[in-house]
Amino acid sequence: MSNIIYCPICKNTTNLDNSNLFRPFCSERCRLIDLGKWVDEKYSITDKPALDDEQTYPEVH
Ligand SMILES: [Zn+2]
């Protein structure tokens, strides 16, 4: 039985069984790259509401 998949980061083949601690990625490096992308998105989302608040304030006279 083989559970061969393609790593979503580097597109290399990797296996999806329990011995692969980094599944669905091929290695820790690819897992961290994906994690880094996620953290980046989170930061830009939390940054935006603060800017929007400042822009609506001057309109209240
Ligand atoms: Zn990879």
N, CA, C, O and the ligand as a Tripos MOL2 file, in Angstrom:
@<TRIPOS>MOLECULE
protein
  245   243    62     0     0
PROTEIN
NO_CHARGES

@<TRIPOS>ATOM
      1 N           0.8550   -1.2010    0.0000 N.3       1 MET1
      2 CA          0.0000    0.0000    0.0000 C.3       1 MET1
      3 C           0.8870    1.2470    0.0000 C.2       1 MET1
      4 O           1.7530    1.3980    0.8620 O.2       1 MET1
      5 N           0.6700    2.1230   -0.9560 N.am      2 SER2
      6 CA          1.4710    3.3450   -0.9770 C.3       2 SER2
      7 C           0.5730    4.5700   -0.9700 C.2       2 SER2
      8 O          -0.4450    4.6160   -1.6610 O.2       2 SER2
      9 N           0.9550    5.5350   -0.1990 N.am      3 ASN3
     10 CA          0.1940    6.7870   -0.1150 C.3       3 ASN3
     11 C           1.0530    7.9370   -0.6130 C.2       3 ASN3
     12 O           1.3940    8.8500    0.1390 O.2       3 ASN3
     13 N           1.3930    7.8770   -1.8850 N.am      4 ILE4
     14 CA          2.2750    8.9050   -2.4340 C.3       4 ILE4
     15 C           1.4570   10.1360   -2.8300 C.2       4 ILE4
     16 O           0.4670   10.0330   -3.5540 O.2       4 ILE4
     17 N           1.8820   11.2810   -2.3500 N.am      5 ILE5
     18 CA          1.2420   12.5470   -2.7010 C.3       5 ILE5
     19 C           2.3210   13.5280   -3.1660 C.2       5 ILE5
     20 O           3.5140   13.2370   -3.0830 O.2       5 ILE5
     21 N           1.8960   14.6690   -3.6450 N.am      6 TYR6
     22 CA          2.8390   15.7270   -4.0130 C.3       6 TYR6
     23 C           2.8370   16.7820   -2.9180 C.2       6 TYR6
     24 O           1.7830   17.2500   -2.4890 O.2       6 TYR6
     25 N           4.0340   17.1490   -2.4730 N.am      7 CYS7
     26 CA          4.1630   18.2030   -1.4750 C.3       7 CYS7
     27 C           3.6070   19.5050   -2.0470 C.2       7 CYS7
     28 O           4.0060   19.9110   -3.1380 O.2       7 CYS7
     29 N           2.6880   20.1730   -1.3300 N.am      8 PRO8
     30 CA          2.0830   21.4080   -1.8570 C.3       8 PRO8
     31 C           3.0670   22.5640   -2.0010 C.2       8 PRO8
     32 O           2.7800   23.5290   -2.7100 O.2       8 PRO8
     33 N           4.2140   22.4840   -1.3430 N.am      9 ILE9
     34 CA          5.1900   23.5710   -1.3960 C.3       9 ILE9
     35 C           6.1840   23.3830   -2.5230 C.2       9 ILE9
     36 O           6.3200   24.2600   -3.3770 O.2       9 ILE9
     37 N           6.8950   22.2390   -2.5450 N.am     10 CYS10
     38 CA          7.9600   22.0710   -3.5250 C.3      10 CYS10
     39 C           7.5870   21.1020   -4.6480 C.2      10 CYS10
     40 O           8.3670   20.8970   -5.5780 O.2      10 CYS10
     41 N           6.3910   20.5060   -4.5610 N.am     11 LYS11
     42 CA          5.8620   19.6020   -5.5930 C.3      11 LYS11
     43 C           6.6590   18.3110   -5.7360 C.2      11 LYS11
     44 O           6.4960   17.6030   -6.7300 O.2      11 LYS11
     45 N           7.5130   17.9850   -4.7730 N.am     12 ASN12
     46 CA          8.1840   16.6920   -4.7990 C.3      12 ASN12
     47 C           7.2330   15.6290   -4.2570 C.2      12 ASN12
     48 O           6.2900   15.9390   -3.5280 O.2      12 ASN12
     49 N           7.4890   14.3850   -4.6180 N.am     13 THR13
     50 CA          6.6470   13.3140   -4.0880 C.3      13 THR13
     51 C           7.0310   13.0230   -2.6480 C.2      13 THR13
     52 O           8.2050   13.0630   -2.2780 O.2      13 THR13
     53 N           6.0200   12.7300   -1.8450 N.am     14 THR14
     54 CA          6.2370   12.3860   -0.4500 C.3      14 THR14
     55 C           5.1610   11.3970   -0.0460 C.2      14 THR14
     56 O           4.1610   11.2610   -0.7500 O.2      14 THR14
     57 N           5.3380   10.7120    1.0550 N.am     15 ASN15
     58 CA          4.2970    9.7550    1.4390 C.3      15 ASN15
     59 C           3.4440   10.2710    2.5920 C.2      15 ASN15
     60 O           3.8770   11.0790    3.4140 O.2      15 ASN15
     61 N           2.2180    9.7710    2.6140 N.am     16 LEU16
     62 CA          1.1970   10.3040    3.5200 C.3      16 LEU16
     63 C           0.9390    9.3480    4.6910 C.2      16 LEU16
     64 O          -0.0900    9.4630    5.3570 O.2      16 LEU16
     65 N           1.8450    8.4170    4.9480 N.am     17 ASP17
     66 CA          1.5510    7.5040    6.0670 C.3      17 ASP17
     67 C           2.0860    8.0490    7.3920 C.2      17 ASP17
     68 O           2.6890    9.1210    7.4380 O.2      17 ASP17
     69 N           1.8590    7.3020    8.4520 N.am     18 ASN18
     70 CA          2.1650    7.7850    9.7990 C.3      18 ASN18
     71 C           3.6420    8.0630   10.0490 C.2      18 ASN18
     72 O           3.9900    8.7930   10.9770 O.2      18 ASN18
     73 N           4.5090    7.4820    9.2250 N.am     19 SER19
     74 CA          5.9390    7.6940    9.4390 C.3      19 SER19
     75 C           6.3820    9.0810    8.9790 C.2      19 SER19
     76 O           7.4580    9.5450    9.3570 O.2      19 SER19
     77 N           5.5760    9.7310    8.1840 N.am     20 ASN20
     78 CA          5.9130   11.0820    7.7260 C.3      20 ASN20
     79 C           5.3210   12.1090    8.6890 C.2      20 ASN20
     80 O           4.1270   12.4040    8.6380 O.2      20 ASN20
     81 N           6.1560   12.6410    9.5540 N.am     21 LEU21
     82 CA          5.6920   13.5760   10.5840 C.3      21 LEU21
     83 C           5.2830   14.9170   10.0020 C.2      21 LEU21
     84 O           4.5900   15.6980   10.6550 O.2      21 LEU21
     85 N           5.7080   15.1840    8.7790 N.am     22 PHE22
     86 CA          5.4790   16.5120    8.2040 C.3      22 PHE22
     87 C           4.3740   16.5050    7.1580 C.2      22 PHE22
     88 O           4.1750   17.4990    6.4600 O.2      22 PHE22
     89 N           3.6500   15.3880    7.0420 N.am     23 ARG23
     90 CA          2.5920   15.3030    6.0440 C.3      23 ARG23
     91 C           1.5890   16.4330    6.2320 C.2      23 ARG23
     92 O           1.3620   16.7980    7.3860 O.2      23 ARG23
     93 N           0.9880   17.0030    5.2520 N.am     24 PRO24
     94 CA          1.1290   16.6020    3.8490 C.3      24 PRO24
     95 C           2.3680   17.1830    3.1660 C.2      24 PRO24
     96 O           2.4390   17.1850    1.9370 O.2      24 PRO24
     97 N           3.3280   17.6680    3.9190 N.am     25 PHE25
     98 CA          4.5460   18.2210    3.3180 C.3      25 PHE25
     99 C           5.6310   17.1580    3.3020 C.2      25 PHE25
    100 O           5.5120   16.1440    3.9910 O.2      25 PHE25
    101 N           6.6940   17.3750    2.5240 N.am     26 CYS26
    102 CA          7.7270   16.3590    2.3900 C.3      26 CYS26
    103 C           8.7650   16.4840    3.4980 C.2      26 CYS26
    104 O           9.4660   15.5150    3.7880 O.2      26 CYS26
    105 N           8.8780   17.6370    4.1150 N.am     27 SER27
    106 CA          9.9300   17.8560    5.1020 C.3      27 SER27
    107 C           9.5330   18.9750    6.0570 C.2      27 SER27
    108 O           8.5510   19.6830    5.8340 O.2      27 SER27
    109 N          10.3080   19.1200    7.1170 N.am     28 GLU28
    110 CA         10.0290   20.1870    8.0760 C.3      28 GLU28
    111 C          10.1580   21.5580    7.4160 C.2      28 GLU28
    112 O           9.4190   22.4900    7.7340 O.2      28 GLU28
    113 N          11.1140   21.6610    6.4870 N.am     29 ARG29
    114 CA         11.3560   22.9230    5.8090 C.3      29 ARG29
    115 C          10.0960   23.4010    5.0590 C.2      29 ARG29
    116 O           9.7060   24.5640    5.1550 O.2      29 ARG29
    117 N           9.4810   22.4900    4.3240 N.am     30 CYS30
    118 CA          8.2730   22.8540    3.5720 C.3      30 CYS30
    119 C           7.1220   23.1690    4.5210 C.2      30 CYS30
    120 O           6.3130   24.0550    4.2460 O.2      30 CYS30
    121 N           7.0480   22.4540    5.6240 N.am     31 ARG31
    122 CA          5.9870   22.7250    6.5890 C.3      31 ARG31
    123 C           6.1490   24.1300    7.1660 C.2      31 ARG31
    124 O           5.1670   24.8510    7.3440 O.2      31 ARG31
    125 N           7.3840   24.5120    7.4560 N.am     32 LEU32
    126 CA          7.6450   25.8380    8.0210 C.3      32 LEU32
    127 C           7.3640   26.9410    7.0090 C.2      32 LEU32
    128 O           6.8970   28.0210    7.3710 O.2      32 LEU32
    129 N           7.6520   26.6650    5.7340 N.am     33 ILE33
    130 CA          7.3550   27.6500    4.6940 C.3      33 ILE33
    131 C           5.8510   27.9090    4.6490 C.2      33 ILE33
    132 O           5.4140   29.0560    4.5510 O.2      33 ILE33
    133 N           5.0620   26.8350    4.7230 N.am     34 ASP34
    134 CA          3.6130   26.9860    4.7110 C.3      34 ASP34
    135 C           3.1320   27.7220    5.9530 C.2      34 ASP34
    136 O           2.2460   28.5730    5.8760 O.2      34 ASP34
    137 N           3.7170   27.3930    7.0920 N.am     35 LEU35
    138 CA          3.3790   28.0500    8.3560 C.3      35 LEU35
    139 C           3.6970   29.5440    8.2800 C.2      35 LEU35
    140 O           2.9310   30.3730    8.7720 O.2      35 LEU35
    141 N           4.8190   29.8770    7.6690 N.am     36 GLY36
    142 CA          5.2290   31.2700    7.5250 C.3      36 GLY36
    143 C           4.2440   32.0690    6.6890 C.2      36 GLY36
    144 O           3.9580   33.2280    6.9900 O.2      36 GLY36
    145 N           3.7280   31.4450    5.6380 N.am     37 LYS37
    146 CA          2.7350   32.1130    4.8010 C.3      37 LYS37
    147 C           1.4940   32.4290    5.6080 C.2      37 LYS37
    148 O           0.8990   33.4980    5.4660 O.2      37 LYS37
    149 N           1.1060   31.4790    6.4660 N.am     38 TRP38
    150 CA         -0.0940   31.6370    7.2760 C.3      38 TRP38
    151 C           0.0570   32.7840    8.2630 C.2      38 TRP38
    152 O          -0.8470   33.6050    8.4180 O.2      38 TRP38
    153 N           1.2130   32.8350    8.9310 N.am     39 VAL39
    154 CA          1.4810   33.8940    9.9060 C.3      39 VAL39
    155 C           1.4480   35.2550    9.2210 C.2      39 VAL39
    156 O           0.9270   36.2220    9.7770 O.2      39 VAL39
    157 N           2.0010   35.3280    8.0200 N.am     40 ASP40
    158 CA          1.9920   36.5660    7.2410 C.3      40 ASP40
    159 C           0.5740   37.0550    6.9900 C.2      40 ASP40
    160 O           0.2770   38.2380    7.1590 O.2      40 ASP40
    161 N          -0.3000   36.1400    6.5860 N.am     41 GLU41
    162 CA         -1.6840   36.5070    6.3060 C.3      41 GLU41
    163 C          -2.3760   37.0060    7.5590 C.2      41 GLU41
    164 O          -3.1490   37.9630    7.5190 O.2      41 GLU41
    165 N          -2.0900   36.3450    8.6770 N.am     42 LYS42
    166 CA         -2.7100   36.7140    9.9400 C.3      42 LYS42
    167 C          -2.3130   38.1370   10.3390 C.2      42 LYS42
    168 O          -3.1330   38.9120   10.8290 O.2      42 LYS42
    169 N          -1.0440   38.4580   10.1190 N.am     43 TYR43
    170 CA         -0.5620   39.7900   10.4880 C.3      43 TYR43
    171 C          -1.2300   40.8840    9.6680 C.2      43 TYR43
    172 O          -1.6010   41.9260   10.2090 O.2      43 TYR43
    173 N          -1.3880   40.6560    8.3580 N.am     44 SER44
    174 CA         -1.9850   41.6860    7.5130 C.3      44 SER44
    175 C          -3.4610   41.8700    7.8400 C.2      44 SER44
    176 O          -4.0030   42.9620    7.6690 O.2      44 SER44
    177 N          -4.1200   40.7980    8.3150 N.am     45 ILE45
    178 CA         -5.5320   40.9030    8.6720 C.3      45 ILE45
    179 C          -5.6990   41.7040    9.9620 C.2      45 ILE45
    180 O          -6.6070   42.5300   10.0600 O.2      45 ILE45
    181 N          -4.8240   41.4670   10.9660 N.am     46 THR46
    182 CA         -4.9490   42.1870   12.2300 C.3      46 THR46
    183 C          -4.4760   43.6380   12.0890 C.2      46 THR46
    184 O          -4.8450   44.4950   12.8920 O.2      46 THR46
    185 N          -3.6750   43.9030   11.0860 N.am     47 ASP47
    186 CA         -3.1840   45.2640   10.8620 C.3      47 ASP47
    187 C          -4.2600   46.1790   10.2930 C.2      47 ASP47
    188 O          -4.3210   47.3580   10.6390 O.2      47 ASP47
    189 N          -5.0980   45.6460    9.4310 N.am     48 LYS48
    190 CA         -6.0490   46.4650    8.6700 C.3      48 LYS48
    191 C          -7.1210   47.1690    9.5220 C.2      48 LYS48
    192 O          -7.3390   48.3660    9.3330 O.2      48 LYS48
    193 N          -7.7980   46.4710   10.4560 N.am     49 PRO49
    194 CA         -8.8660   47.1470   11.2060 C.3      49 PRO49
    195 C          -8.3990   48.3980   11.9270 C.2      49 PRO49
    196 O          -9.1510   49.3680   12.0200 O.2      49 PRO49
    197 N          -7.1650   48.4000   12.4430 N.am     50 ALA50
    198 CA         -6.6430   49.5610   13.1470 C.3      50 ALA50
    199 C          -6.5430   50.7640   12.2010 C.2      50 ALA50
    200 O          -6.8400   51.8930   12.5920 O.2      50 ALA50
    201 N          -6.1250   50.5150   10.9580 N.am     51 LEU51
    202 CA         -6.0080   51.5930    9.9720 C.3      51 LEU51
    203 C          -7.3890   52.1200    9.5810 C.2      51 LEU51
    204 O          -7.5740   53.3240    9.4080 O.2      51 LEU51
    205 N          -8.3530   51.2110    9.4440 N.am     52 ASP52
    206 CA         -9.7020   51.6270    9.0760 C.3      52 ASP52
    207 C         -10.3220   52.5160   10.1560 C.2      52 ASP52
    208 O         -11.0240   53.4790    9.8470 O.2      52 ASP52
    209 N         -10.0620   52.1900   11.4130 N.am     53 ASP53
    210 CA        -10.5930   52.9700   12.5200 C.3      53 ASP53
    211 C         -10.1060   54.4150   12.4710 C.2      53 ASP53
    212 O         -10.8800   55.3500   12.6740 O.2      53 ASP53
    213 N          -8.8190   54.5820   12.1990 N.am     54 GLU54
    214 CA         -8.2450   55.9250   12.1400 C.3      54 GLU54
    215 C          -8.8470   56.7530   11.0130 C.2      54 GLU54
    216 O          -8.9910   57.9710   11.1130 O.2      54 GLU54
    217 N          -9.2000   56.0370    9.9150 N.am     55 GLN55
    218 CA         -9.7250   56.7620    8.7510 C.3      55 GLN55
    219 C         -11.1610   57.2120    8.9540 C.2      55 GLN55
    220 O         -11.5820   58.2040    8.3590 O.2      55 GLN55
    221 N         -11.9320   56.4980    9.7900 N.am     56 THR56
    222 CA        -13.3380   56.8900    9.9910 C.3      56 THR56
    223 C         -13.4770   57.9820   11.0470 C.2      56 THR56
    224 O         -14.4970   58.6690   11.0820 O.2      56 THR56
    225 N         -12.4870   58.1560   11.8980 N.am     57 TYR57
    226 CA        -12.5920   59.1400   12.9890 C.3      57 TYR57
    227 C         -12.7410   60.5940   12.5270 C.2      57 TYR57
    228 O         -13.6290   61.2920   13.0150 O.2      57 TYR57
    229 N         -11.8830   61.0780   11.5830 N.am     58 PRO58
    230 CA        -11.9760   62.4840   11.2020 C.3      58 PRO58
    231 C         -13.3280   62.8990   10.6370 C.2      58 PRO58
    232 O         -13.6630   64.0840   10.6380 O.2      58 PRO58
    233 N         -14.1210   61.9150   10.1450 N.am     59 GLU59
    234 CA        -15.4150   62.2470    9.5650 C.3      59 GLU59
    235 C         -16.4210   62.6650   10.6400 C.2      59 GLU59
    236 O         -17.3670   63.3970   10.3510 O.2      59 GLU59
    237 N         -16.2200   62.1990   11.8860 N.am     60 VAL60
    238 CA        -17.1280   62.5660   12.9770 C.3      60 VAL60
    239 C         -16.7250   63.9460   13.5050 C.2      60 VAL60
    240 O         -15.7130   64.0670   14.1950 O.2      60 VAL60
    241 N         -17.4710   64.9460   13.2020 N.am     61 HIS61
    242 CA        -17.1290   66.3120   13.5740 C.3      61 HIS61
    243 C         -17.9640   66.7810   14.7580 C.2      61 HIS61
    244 O         -17.8110   67.9150   15.2110 O.2      61 HIS61
    245 ZN          8.3090   19.8540   -0.0280 Zn       62 ZN62
@<TRIPOS>BOND
     1     1     2 1
     2     2     3 1
     3     3     4 2
     4     3     5 am
     5     5     6 1
     6     6     7 1
     7     7     8 2
     8     7     9 am
     9     9    10 1
    10    10    11 1
    11    11    12 2
    12    11    13 am
    13    13    14 1
    14    14    15 1
    15    15    16 2
    16    15    17 am
    17    17    18 1
    18    18    19 1
    19    19    20 2
    20    19    21 am
    21    21    22 1
    22    22    23 1
    23    23    24 2
    24    23    25 am
    25    25    26 1
    26    26    27 1
    27    27    28 2
    28    27    29 am
    29    29    30 1
    30    30    31 1
    31    31    32 2
    32    31    33 am
    33    33    34 1
    34    34    35 1
    35    35    36 2
    36    35    37 am
    37    37    38 1
    38    38    39 1
    39    39    40 2
    40    39    41 am
    41    41    42 1
    42    42    43 1
    43    43    44 2
    44    43    45 am
    45    45    46 1
    46    46    47 1
    47    47    48 2
    48    47    49 am
    49    49    50 1
    50    50    51 1
    51    51    52 2
    52    51    53 am
    53    53    54 1
    54    54    55 1
    55    55    56 2
    56    55    57 am
    57    57    58 1
    58    58    59 1
    59    59    60 2
    60    59    61 am
    61    61    62 1
    62    62    63 1
    63    63    64 2
    64    63    65 am
    65    65    66 1
    66    66    67 1
    67    67    68 2
    68    67    69 am
    69    69    70 1
    70    70    71 1
    71    71    72 2
    72    71    73 am
    73    73    74 1
    74    74    75 1
    75    75    76 2
    76    75    77 am
    77    77    78 1
    78    78    79 1
    79    79    80 2
    80    79    81 am
    81    81    82 1
    82    82    83 1
    83    83    84 2
    84    83    85 am
    85    85    86 1
    86    86    87 1
    87    87    88 2
    88    87    89 am
    89    89    90 1
    90    90    91 1
    91    91    92 2
    92    91    93 am
    93    93    94 1
    94    94    95 1
    95    95    96 2
    96    95    97 am
    97    97    98 1
    98    98    99 1
    99    99   100 2
   100    99   101 am
   101   101   102 1
   102   102   103 1
   103   103   104 2
   104   103   105 am
   105   105   106 1
   106   106   107 1
   107   107   108 2
   108   107   109 am
   109   109   110 1
   110   110   111 1
   111   111   112 2
   112   111   113 am
   113   113   114 1
   114   114   115 1
   115   115   116 2
   116   115   117 am
   117   117   118 1
   118   118   119 1
   119   119   120 2
   120   119   121 am
   121   121   122 1
   122   122   123 1
   123   123   124 2
   124   123   125 am
   125   125   126 1
   126   126   127 1
   127   127   128 2
   128   127   129 am
   129   129   130 1
   130   130   131 1
   131   131   132 2
   132   131   133 am
   133   133   134 1
   134   134   135 1
   135   135   136 2
   136   135   137 am
   137   137   138 1
   138   138   139 1
   139   139   140 2
   140   139   141 am
   141   141   142 1
   142   142   143 1
   143   143   144 2
   144   143   145 am
   145   145   146 1
   146   146   147 1
   147   147   148 2
   148   147   149 am
   149   149   150 1
   150   150   151 1
   151   151   152 2
   152   151   153 am
   153   153   154 1
   154   154   155 1
   155   155   156 2
   156   155   157 am
   157   157   158 1
   158   158   159 1
   159   159   160 2
   160   159   161 am
   161   161   162 1
   162   162   163 1
   163   163   164 2
   164   163   165 am
   165   165   166 1
   166   166   167 1
   167   167   168 2
   168   167   169 am
   169   169   170 1
   170   170   171 1
   171   171   172 2
   172   171   173 am
   173   173   174 1
   174   174   175 1
   175   175   176 2
   176   175   177 am
   177   177   178 1
   178   178   179 1
   179   179   180 2
   180   179   181 am
   181   181   182 1
   182   182   183 1
   183   183   184 2
   184   183   185 am
   185   185   186 1
   186   186   187 1
   187   187   188 2
   188   187   189 am
   189   189   190 1
   190   190   191 1
   191   191   192 2
   192   191   193 am
   193   193   194 1
   194   194   195 1
   195   195   196 2
   196   195   197 am
   197   197   198 1
   198   198   199 1
   199   199   200 2
   200   199   201 am
   201   201   202 1
   202   202   203 1
   203   203   204 2
   204   203   205 am
   205   205   206 1
   206   206   207 1
   207   207   208 2
   208   207   209 am
   209   209   210 1
   210   210   211 1
   211   211   212 2
   212   211   213 am
   213   213   214 1
   214   214   215 1
   215   215   216 2
   216   215   217 am
   217   217   218 1
   218   218   219 1
   219   219   220 2
   220   219   221 am
   221   221   222 1
   222   222   223 1
   223   223   224 2
   224   223   225 am
   225   225   226 1
   226   226   227 1
   227   227   228 2
   228   227   229 am
   229   229   230 1
   230   230   231 1
   231   231   232 2
   232   231   233 am
   233   233   234 1
   234   234   235 1
   235   235   236 2
   236   235   237 am
   237   237   238 1
   238   238   239 1
   239   239   240 2
   240   239   241 am
   241   241   242 1
   242   242   243 1
   243   243   244 2
@<TRIPOS>SUBSTRUCTURE
     1 MET1         2 RESIDUE 1 A MET
     2 SER2         6 RESIDUE 1 A SER
     3 ASN3        10 RESIDUE 1 A ASN
     4 ILE4        14 RESIDUE 1 A ILE
     5 ILE5        18 RESIDUE 1 A ILE
     6 TYR6        22 RESIDUE 1 A TYR
     7 CYS7        26 RESIDUE 1 A CYS
     8 PRO8        30 RESIDUE 1 A PRO
     9 ILE9        34 RESIDUE 1 A ILE
    10 CYS10       38 RESIDUE 1 A CYS
    11 LYS11       42 RESIDUE 1 A LYS
    12 ASN12       46 RESIDUE 1 A ASN
    13 THR13       50 RESIDUE 1 A THR
    14 THR14       54 RESIDUE 1 A THR
    15 ASN15       58 RESIDUE 1 A ASN
    16 LEU16       62 RESIDUE 1 A LEU
    17 ASP17       66 RESIDUE 1 A ASP
    18 ASN18       70 RESIDUE 1 A ASN
    19 SER19       74 RESIDUE 1 A SER
    20 ASN20       78 RESIDUE 1 A ASN
    21 LEU21       82 RESIDUE 1 A LEU
    22 PHE22       86 RESIDUE 1 A PHE
    23 ARG23       90 RESIDUE 1 A ARG
    24 PRO24       94 RESIDUE 1 A PRO
    25 PHE25       98 RESIDUE 1 A PHE
    26 CYS26      102 RESIDUE 1 A CYS
    27 SER27      106 RESIDUE 1 A SER
    28 GLU28      110 RESIDUE 1 A GLU
    29 ARG29      114 RESIDUE 1 A ARG
    30 CYS30      118 RESIDUE 1 A CYS
    31 ARG31      122 RESIDUE 1 A ARG
    32 LEU32      126 RESIDUE 1 A LEU
    33 ILE33      130 RESIDUE 1 A ILE
    34 ASP34      134 RESIDUE 1 A ASP
    35 LEU35      138 RESIDUE 1 A LEU
    36 GLY36      142 RESIDUE 1 A GLY
    37 LYS37      146 RESIDUE 1 A LYS
    38 TRP38      150 RESIDUE 1 A TRP
    39 VAL39      154 RESIDUE 1 A VAL
    40 ASP40      158 RESIDUE 1 A ASP
    41 GLU41      162 RESIDUE 1 A GLU
    42 LYS42      166 RESIDUE 1 A LYS
    43 TYR43      170 RESIDUE 1 A TYR
    44 SER44      174 RESIDUE 1 A SER
    45 ILE45      178 RESIDUE 1 A ILE
    46 THR46      182 RESIDUE 1 A THR
    47 ASP47      186 RESIDUE 1 A ASP
    48 LYS48      190 RESIDUE 1 A LYS
    49 PRO49      194 RESIDUE 1 A PRO
    50 ALA50      198 RESIDUE 1 A ALA
    51 LEU51      202 RESIDUE 1 A LEU
    52 ASP52      206 RESIDUE 1 A ASP
    53 ASP53      210 RESIDUE 1 A ASP
    54 GLU54      214 RESIDUE 1 A GLU
    55 GLN55      218 RESIDUE 1 A GLN
    56 THR56      222 RESIDUE 1 A THR
    57 TYR57      226 RESIDUE 1 A TYR
    58 PRO58      230 RESIDUE 1 A PRO
    59 GLU59      234 RESIDUE 1 A GLU
    60 VAL60      238 RESIDUE 1 A VAL
    61 HIS61      242 RESIDUE 1 A HIS
    62 ZN62       245 GROUP 0 **** ****
